[in-house]
Amino acid sequence: MGNKNSSGGKKKKFLKPTITSTSVTSSISNISNVSNASNNHQNTAYLSPNSDRITRISNELLRKNFTQIESYSLRASFENLSTTNEMGIPYINEGAFVGYLGFPDDVGAGPLIYRSFIYLANIHSNGHTNTLLTYDGLIKAVAVYCDKTKDVIDEDRVKLLFDSFSISIDEQNSPAESDGSSPKIVIPNANANVDDNNDEFLKAIGLHHEIDPSKTSKVRCQDMVKILTGLIWLMSSEMSSISTNSQDLLANLKKIVSPKFINQIREDVIHVVERMYMSQHNNSVGTNAMDSDEVITWPTFQKFVDRNAPSIFRGFIPFMYGQFLIGLTLSQQRQDSLFQGPKVQYWPKLDTHSDLLNQMNMGLLSWMLPEKVIKRHHWNCLYSSSRHGFSTNRFSSHVFKYPGPTLMLIHADISKNQNRELISISPNTKGSLPTSKPNKLEDHVSTLLLGAYVSEPWKSTSNPKTCFGSEECALFEVWPVFEKFPASKMSSNYVYYNPSFGIGFGGIATSGTTSNTITVSEQNTFTLQIDNTLQYGRYRNDVLRADKPTYSLSVTRNYFDIPFEVLEIEVFGLGGELAKEKQEKEWEWEEAEVAKRNGLQVKRNSNKETDREFLKLAGVIDEDSRREVQIWEP
């Protein structure tokens, strides 16, 4: 009468349900009737005559935050995956769950997410715990992962997810096992749900009590690496499916499941987790986050995420939606993507290939950037120095008049820097070398990946003390240190642009001519500066010189002053497809007006190569040194 699973229960054959319009309509009708009837039952409700019982909180989640078709899809997914144990209780076991998620074994995230689901299945359980993933528990877990808890579950979503990945008190008191076994399941407890906001409230009303540090939620660094690796891997798989044609799709999917590709993601994630861990230990360079028993505490994670990665867990939303809510359950096109269902696209699609904004960097940046720009389905590469030329004229002609926010990425070479001591700076001491062995993040570093999020359209600021931008602007370093520099709200010197000076962020132009190597940092107050050739720049942080910094200072390093040579600059428009069309129309209108005044008929972009050759002959562009000769005119 069916195969027995490891628990001795009967396991259903794992089949994708056959969906017809009649069955969907019938099921939706049943769901609607049950939802209406649930108001008469305070403690439990039934989805259908053959379903397992669900609690009031799960019924409220379905009624308030799930559409009828989403509720049906969730139920169909459960029935597709579930097994019945000896007591007749249907549940999803770990093997079926992990297999359904589809993570490669090298990622290692599947068992951790299963443990997370068990934890979330027991929230608000009033002391009754269950180590089985029942339908009732699946509703609560999917609601948290998909951010569908409004007016039902009040706890912070990021805190809940962090707690669900945490280790038990018993595990905190013993070293991690390395036998490859699944992590122990953690059940919610009162202490695990105490956050900093509640703590401050208790202090204010005089009821504060010290929380036992041993009971603070902690996630092993190694587990955090697996979770974050899984998130970037998910994004990479989706980007591979939306950014390539059907002929290249299979090759791309083979690439992203390869151990080599997964290891590249893991290496990038390790840098993030190490920096997170170091902030927990006052940026000490003598500890190793990847030791088996090292952990990240909730206060550390919260501070790091609030500043650097406010959207760190957002990638779970499209994934879990695709798996359990319509997604794969109703899709007949699974081969088109590893996890998304029909007509579901969360990550933006680039209009052209970019080496800087590759899948891994896109994943890291998606944690830093505002969610509203991630949700815009089309990003446009407005300017690329390698394709369009190292020129402020080329920069302005491709970036100006774009009506939406933009992202600038700078790939910088510091290997030719003669003052290496400016780079290898101790996190705790200005101007001195580390006393212990440098962390591998800074050891033998030869390149940087820097960037800026500019919230407003670009424009030229002719006055050296005039800038543009808003509090939404931010600077960030992606490599080798993962750190965001949000606006401090103490100054408004967000972005400075002048074709005779260059580009500056977080300061004003306090001097006239600038050297190509920008050797004198005292000349200007910029945090990040690129000279007028767009080939040299400087990247600085100094707590002693900063009076009212425009961008928040580094929390990982007190001082650094890094001259660099630009290898590549790319600027991406994040305003969506219509924004690019509007920019092109603005340029066409302006050039048409100029042509009218001059009695000419000019088409935009018609003579770019002719213009470039003319500039070469005039000596304005030097191909050998990639420089433009420009003179400061105050």
C-alpha positions in Angstrom: 0.0 0.0 0.0 2.8 2.5 -0.8 6.4 2.9 0.1 7.5 3.4 3.7 9.7 6.4 4.5 12.4 6.4 7.2 9.9 7.3 9.8 7.7 4.3 9.0 4.9 6.3 7.5 3.4 6.2 4.0 4.9 8.6 1.5 2.9 10.0 -1.3 4.4 9.7 -4.8 6.0 13.1 -5.6 4.1 14.4 -8.6 3.4 17.8 -9.9 -0.4 18.3 -9.6 -2.5 18.5 -12.7 -4.2 21.8 -12.7 -7.4 22.5 -14.7 -9.7 25.5 -14.7 -12.4 23.4 -13.2 -10.3 22.1 -10.3 -8.9 25.6 -9.6 -12.5 27.1 -9.5 -13.7 24.3 -7.3 -10.8 24.6 -4.9 -11.1 28.4 -4.7 -14.8 28.0 -3.9 -14.0 25.6 -1.0 -11.3 28.0 0.3 -13.8 30.9 0.2 -16.4 28.9 2.1 -13.9 27.8 4.7 -12.6 31.3 5.2 -16.1 32.6 5.9 -16.9 29.8 8.2 -13.6 30.3 10.1 -15.0 33.4 11.8 -17.2 31.1 14.0 -14.2 29.0 15.2 -11.7 30.8 17.4 -9.1 28.0 17.8 -9.1 25.9 14.7 -10.5 25.7 11.1 -10.5 23.2 8.3 -9.4 23.8 4.8 -11.2 20.8 3.3 -12.8 17.6 4.7 -9.5 15.7 4.1 -7.1 18.4 5.4 -5.2 18.5 8.7 -6.4 21.0 11.2 -5.0 24.5 11.2 -4.8 27.0 14.1 -6.5 30.4 14.3 -3.3 32.3 13.5 -2.7 30.3 10.3 -6.3 30.8 9.3 -6.0 34.5 9.9 -2.8 34.6 7.7 -4.7 32.9 4.9 -7.7 35.1 5.2 -6.0 38.4 5.5 -2.8 38.1 3.4 -3.2 35.3 0.9 -5.2 35.5 -2.3 -7.5 32.5 -3.0 -5.3 31.2 -5.7 -2.2 31.5 -3.5 -4.0 29.6 -0.7 -4.9 26.9 -3.2 -1.3 26.7 -4.5 0.1 26.4 -1.0 -2.3 23.6 -0.2 -1.5 21.8 -3.5 2.3 22.1 -2.8 1.8 20.6 0.7 -0.2 17.7 -0.6 2.4 17.1 -3.3 5.3 17.0 -0.8 3.7 15.5 2.3 4.1 12.1 4.0 1.8 10.6 6.6 3.4 9.2 9.8 2.2 6.3 12.0 -0.2 8.6 13.8 -1.9 9.7 10.6 -0.4 13.2 10.7 0.6 14.5 7.2 3.9 16.4 7.2 6.8 17.3 4.9 10.0 15.5 5.8 13.5 17.1 5.3 14.4 15.0 2.3 11.3 16.0 0.3 11.6 19.6 1.4 15.3 20.0 0.5 14.8 18.2 -2.8 11.9 20.5 -3.7 13.9 23.7 -3.0 16.5 22.5 -5.5 19.6 24.0 -4.0 22.8 22.2 -5.2 24.4 20.2 -2.4 27.5 22.5 -2.6 25.4 25.5 -1.5 24.4 23.8 1.7 21.4 26.0 2.4 18.6 23.5 2.1 18.8 21.8 5.5 19.2 25.2 7.2 16.0 26.5 5.6 14.2 23.3 6.6 15.3 24.0 10.2 14.1 27.6 9.8 10.7 26.4 8.6 10.3 24.2 11.7 11.2 27.1 13.9 8.7 29.5 12.2 6.0 26.8 12.2 6.1 27.0 16.0 5.8 30.8 16.5 2.8 31.8 18.6 2.2 28.2 19.4 1.4 29.0 23.1 3.9 26.5 24.5 2.9 23.6 22.2 5.9 22.6 20.0 5.9 20.4 17.0 9.0 19.1 15.2 7.0 18.1 12.2 6.4 20.5 9.3 2.6 20.2 9.0 0.4 22.2 6.8 -0.4 24.6 9.7 3.3 25.2 10.2 3.9 25.6 6.4 1.4 28.4 6.3 3.2 30.4 9.0 6.7 29.8 7.6 5.8 30.8 4.1 4.0 33.8 5.4 7.1 35.0 7.1 9.4 34.2 4.2 7.1 35.9 1.7 6.4 38.9 4.0 2.7 38.1 4.2 2.2 38.6 8.0 0.5 42.0 8.1 -1.9 42.5 11.0 -1.3 38.9 12.2 2.4 38.5 13.2 3.9 41.7 14.6 7.5 40.6 15.1 10.2 42.0 12.8 10.6 39.7 9.8 14.4 39.9 9.7 14.6 39.1 13.4 12.3 36.1 12.9 14.4 34.8 10.1 17.7 35.3 12.0 16.2 33.5 15.0 15.1 30.7 12.8 18.7 30.1 11.7 20.1 30.4 15.2 21.6 27.5 17.2 20.1 26.1 20.3 21.5 26.8 23.8 22.9 23.3 23.9 24.8 23.9 20.6 26.1 27.2 22.0 27.7 25.3 24.8 29.4 22.7 22.6 31.6 22.9 19.5 29.9 22.4 16.1 29.8 18.9 14.8 31.5 18.3 11.5 30.0 14.9 10.7 27.7 16.3 8.0 24.5 15.7 10.0 21.6 18.1 9.8 21.5 21.0 12.2 19.5 20.6 15.3 16.0 22.1 15.2 15.5 25.2 17.4 12.1 26.0 18.9 11.1 29.6 19.6 11.5 30.8 23.2 10.7 34.1 24.9 14.3 35.3 25.2 15.0 34.7 21.5 12.4 37.2 20.6 13.6 40.1 22.7 14.9 42.8 20.4 16.7 46.2 21.0 13.4 48.2 20.7 11.6 46.2 23.4 14.7 46.5 25.6 14.7 50.3 25.3 11.0 50.4 26.1 11.5 48.3 29.2 14.3 50.6 30.3 12.0 53.7 29.8 9.2 52.3 32.0 11.6 51.0 34.7 11.0 47.3 34.1 14.3 46.6 32.4 16.1 43.4 33.3 19.4 42.2 31.9 19.0 39.5 29.3 21.3 36.5 29.7 23.9 36.8 26.9 23.9 33.0 26.6 20.3 33.2 25.5 20.8 35.9 22.8 20.1 34.5 19.4 23.3 33.4 17.6 24.0 32.1 14.1 27.1 30.2 13.3 29.3 32.0 10.9 29.5 28.9 8.7 25.7 28.7 8.6 25.5 32.4 7.7 27.8 31.8 4.8 25.6 29.0 3.6 22.4 31.1 3.8 23.9 34.1 2.1 25.5 31.9 -0.6 22.1 30.4 -1.2 20.5 33.9 -1.6 23.1 35.0 -4.2 22.9 31.7 -6.0 19.1 32.1 -6.3 19.5 35.5 -7.8 22.2 34.2 -10.2 19.9 31.5 -11.4 17.1 33.9 -12.0 19.3 36.4 -13.8 20.6 33.6 -16.0 17.1 32.8 -17.1 16.0 36.4 -17.8 19.2 37.7 -19.4 19.8 35.0 -22.0 18.1 33.5 -25.0 16.8 30.0 -25.0 19.8 28.7 -26.8 22.2 29.8 -24.1 19.9 29.0 -21.2 21.0 25.4 -20.7 24.7 26.3 -20.8 24.1 29.0 -18.2 22.1 26.7 -15.9 25.0 24.2 -16.1 27.4 26.9 -15.2 25.5 28.1 -12.1 25.2 24.6 -10.6 28.9 23.9 -11.1 31.1 23.7 -7.9 33.4 26.3 -9.3 30.7 28.9 -9.7 29.2 28.2 -6.3 32.7 28.4 -4.7 33.1 31.9 -6.2 29.9 33.0 -4.6 31.0 31.5 -1.3 34.3 33.3 -1.4 32.5 36.7 -1.8 30.1 35.9 0.9 32.9 34.9 3.3 34.3 38.4 3.0 30.9 39.8 4.0 30.5 37.5 7.0 34.1 38.1 8.1 33.5 41.8 8.1 30.3 41.3 10.0 32.2 39.1 12.5 35.0 41.6 12.9 32.6 44.4 13.8 31.5 42.2 16.7 35.1 42.0 18.0 36.0 45.6 17.6 37.5 45.0 14.1 40.2 42.7 15.5 42.3 41.1 12.8 43.5 38.3 14.9 40.3 36.2 15.0 39.0 33.8 12.4 35.3 33.9 11.7 35.3 30.6 9.8 36.3 28.6 12.9 33.6 26.0 13.5 32.3 27.4 16.8 32.4 31.2 15.9 29.0 32.9 15.8 27.2 36.1 14.8 24.9 37.5 17.5 21.6 39.2 16.8 22.8 42.7 17.9 25.8 42.5 15.6 23.7 41.3 12.7 21.1 43.9 13.3 23.6 46.8 13.3 25.4 45.5 10.3 22.2 44.9 8.2 20.6 48.2 9.2 23.6 50.1 7.8 25.0 47.9 5.0 22.4 45.5 3.8 18.8 46.5 4.7 17.4 44.2 1.9 19.6 41.2 2.8 16.7 38.7 3.1 14.5 40.1 0.4 15.6 37.5 -2.1 13.7 34.9 -0.2 10.4 36.5 -1.2 10.4 35.7 -5.0 11.9 32.3 -4.3 9.4 31.1 -1.8 6.6 32.7 -3.7 7.7 30.8 -6.8 7.9 27.5 -4.9 4.7 27.6 -2.9 2.4 30.4 -4.0 1.4 29.8 -7.6 5.0 29.6 -8.9 6.0 26.1 -9.8 2.8 24.5 -8.7 0.9 26.1 -11.6 3.8 26.6 -14.0 4.2 24.2 -17.0 7.5 26.0 -17.8 9.9 25.0 -15.1 12.7 24.6 -17.5 12.6 28.3 -18.1 13.9 29.0 -14.6 15.3 27.2 -11.7 12.7 28.6 -9.3 10.3 31.2 -10.7 6.8 30.5 -11.9 5.1 32.1 -15.0 5.5 35.8 -15.6 7.3 36.3 -12.3 10.4 38.5 -12.5 11.9 40.1 -9.4 15.5 40.9 -10.4 16.2 43.6 -13.0 17.4 42.7 -16.5 20.3 44.6 -17.9 20.1 45.8 -21.5 23.8 44.9 -22.2 26.5 42.7 -20.7 28.5 44.1 -17.9 31.7 42.7 -16.3 31.3 44.9 -13.2 27.6 44.3 -12.6 27.8 40.6 -12.9 25.6 38.1 -11.1 27.6 38.0 -7.9 28.1 41.8 -7.6 24.4 42.3 -8.4 23.5 40.0 -5.5 25.7 42.0 -3.1 24.5 45.3 -4.4 20.9 44.2 -4.1 21.3 44.1 -0.3 22.5 47.7 -0.3 20.3 49.4 -2.9 16.7 50.6 -2.2 14.1 48.0 -2.9 12.2 50.2 -5.3 15.0 50.2 -7.9 15.5 46.4 -7.6 11.9 45.9 -8.5 12.2 47.9 -11.7 12.6 45.2 -14.3 14.9 47.1 -16.7 18.3 48.7 -16.0 20.2 50.5 -18.7 23.9 50.8 -19.1 24.1 54.6 -19.8 27.9 54.9 -19.8 30.9 52.6 -20.0 34.4 54.1 -20.1 35.8 51.2 -22.1 33.1 51.6 -24.8 32.4 55.3 -24.8 35.8 56.7 -23.8 37.4 58.2 -20.7 36.0 61.7 -21.1 33.7 64.0 -19.1 32.1 65.0 -22.4 31.2 61.4 -23.2 30.1 60.9 -19.7 27.7 63.8 -19.7 26.3 63.1 -23.2 25.4 59.5 -22.0 24.4 60.2 -18.4 22.8 63.6 -18.3 19.1 64.1 -18.9 18.3 60.6 -17.5 15.3 61.3 -15.3 15.8 58.5 -12.7 18.3 57.3 -10.1 21.6 56.0 -11.3 24.3 53.6 -10.1 28.0 54.3 -10.7 30.5 51.5 -10.4 34.3 52.1 -10.3 36.8 49.3 -10.8 40.1 50.8 -9.4 43.7 49.6 -9.5 45.8 50.3 -6.5 48.7 48.0 -7.4 50.8 50.9 -8.9 50.4 53.1 -5.8 53.8 54.0 -4.4 52.5 54.8 -0.9 51.3 51.4 0.1 51.3 52.4 3.7 48.2 54.5 2.9 46.3 51.3 2.2 47.4 48.9 4.8 46.0 50.8 7.8 45.1 49.3 11.1 41.4 49.5 11.8 42.1 51.0 15.2 45.2 53.2 14.7 45.7 56.1 12.3 48.8 56.0 10.2 50.3 52.8 11.6 50.7 49.3 10.3 48.7 46.4 11.9 50.6 44.8 14.8 49.1 41.4 14.0 48.9 39.6 10.7 46.5 41.5 8.4 43.1 39.9 7.7 43.1 38.3 4.3 40.6 40.9 3.1 43.4 43.4 2.9 46.3 41.1 2.2 47.6 41.4 -1.4 44.7 43.6 -2.5 45.3 45.1 -5.9 41.9 46.3 -6.9 38.8 48.0 -5.4 35.2 47.9 -6.5 33.6 51.2 -5.4 30.2 52.7 -6.2 27.7 55.4 -5.7 23.9 55.5 -5.7 22.8 58.9 -7.1 19.1 59.5 -6.4 18.6 62.5 -8.7 19.4 63.3 -12.3 23.0 64.3 -13.0 23.9 68.0 -13.8 26.9 70.2 -14.0 27.7 72.3 -10.9 29.6 75.3 -12.2 30.0 76.8 -8.7 32.8 74.8 -6.9 30.8 74.9 -3.7 27.5 73.7 -5.2 26.4 70.1 -5.2 23.3 68.1 -6.0 21.6 65.0 -4.7 19.5 64.0 -1.7 19.6 61.9 1.5 18.9 58.8 -0.5 22.4 59.0 -2.1 25.0 56.6 -0.7 28.5 55.4 -1.3 29.7 51.8 -1.0 32.7 49.6 -1.2 31.9 46.1 -2.6 35.4 44.7 -2.7 37.6 44.0 -0.7 35.5 45.4 2.2 31.7 45.1 2.1 30.6 48.4 3.5 27.9 51.0 2.7 28.3 54.7 3.5 24.8 56.1 3.8 24.0 59.9 4.0 24.8 61.3 7.4 22.2 64.1 7.1 24.8 66.5 8.5 25.7 68.0 5.2 24.2 68.2 1.6 27.4 67.9 -0.4 26.2 64.7 -2.1 27.5 64.9 -5.6 29.8 67.4 -7.4 30.3 67.4 -11.1 32.3 69.8 -13.2 33.8 68.8 -16.6 37.0 70.8 -15.8 37.3 69.4 -12.4 35.9 65.9 -12.4 33.5 64.1 -10.1 33.4 64.2 -6.3 31.2 62.7 -3.6 30.8 64.0 -0.1 32.7 67.3 -0.3 33.3 70.5 -2.2 36.0 71.6 -4.6 38.3 73.7 -2.4 41.1 74.0 -5.0 41.5 74.8 -8.6 43.6 72.5 -10.9 43.9 68.9 -9.9 46.8 66.6 -10.6 46.0 63.5 -12.7 47.2 61.4 -9.7 45.4 63.6 -7.1 48.4 63.4 -4.8 47.5 66.1 -2.3 44.5 65.0 -0.4 44.3 68.3 1.5 43.2 70.1 -1.6 39.6 68.8 -1.4 37.2 67.3 1.1 35.7 64.6 -1.0 35.3 61.0 0.3 35.5 59.7 -3.2 36.9 61.7 -6.1 37.6 61.1 -9.8 39.7 63.7 -11.7 38.7 65.4 -14.9 40.2 62.6 -17.1 38.1 60.0 -15.3 41.3 58.0 -15.0 42.6 58.7 -11.5 40.9 59.1 -8.2 41.2 59.0 -4.4 39.1 57.3 -1.7 39.4 58.6 1.8 38.1 58.2 5.4 39.5 60.1 8.3 37.6 60.5 11.6 39.9 63.2 12.8 39.4 65.5 9.8 35.7 64.9 9.4 33.6 67.8 10.9 30.2 67.3 9.3 30.7 64.5 6.8 28.1 64.1 4.1 28.4 60.3 4.2 28.7 58.3 7.3 32.2 57.4 8.2 33.5 53.8 8.1 32.8 51.7 11.1 35.4 49.2 10.2 38.4 51.5 9.7 39.2 54.8 11.3 41.5 56.0 8.6 42.4 55.2 5.0 43.6 57.3 2.1 43.8 55.4 -1.2 44.9 56.9 -4.5 43.9 54.7 -7.4 43.9 54.4 -11.2 40.5 53.8 -12.9 40.2 50.6 -14.8 36.6 51.0 -15.7 33.6 53.2 -14.9 30.1 52.2 -15.6 26.9 54.1 -14.9 23.5 52.3 -14.9 20.1 53.9 -15.1 17.7 52.4 -12.6 14.5 54.2 -13.6 13.1 51.6 -15.8 12.5 51.3 -19.5 10.5 54.5 -19.8 13.2 56.6 -18.2 15.7 55.7 -20.9 13.2 56.6 -23.6 12.6 59.9 -22.0 16.3 60.6 -21.9 16.7 59.9 -25.6 13.7 62.2 -26.4 15.2 65.0 -24.3 18.5 64.8 -26.2 16.8 64.6 -29.5 14.7 67.7 -28.7 17.7 69.7 -27.5 19.8 68.8 -30.6 16.9 69.6 -32.8 16.7 73.1 -31.2 20.4 73.6 -31.7 20.1 72.5 -35.3 17.2 74.9 -35.9 19.3 77.8 -34.7 22.2 76.8 -36.9 20.1 75.9 -39.9 21.3 72.3 -39.8 19.8 68.9 -39.6 21.6 66.7 -37.1 20.7 63.2 -35.9 21.9 62.2 -32.4 24.8 59.7 -32.4 25.2 59.9 -36.1 28.8 61.1 -36.2 30.3 59.8 -32.9 33.2 58.1 -34.5 33.9 61.1 -36.7 33.8 63.3 -33.6 36.2 61.0 -31.9 38.7 61.0 -34.8 38.6 64.7 -35.0 39.3 65.0 -31.2 42.3 62.7 -31.7 43.7 64.8 -34.5 43.2 67.9 -32.4 45.2 66.3 -29.5 42.3 66.4 -27.1 42.2 62.6 -26.8 45.4 60.7 -26.4 44.7 57.0 -27.0 48.0 55.9 -25.5 47.4 57.4 -22.1 43.6 57.5 -22.4 43.6 61.2 -21.2 41.9 64.3 -22.2 43.8 67.6 -21.9 41.5 69.9 -19.9 42.1 73.2 -18.1 40.5 74.4 -14.9 38.4 77.5 -15.5 37.0 78.8 -12.2 
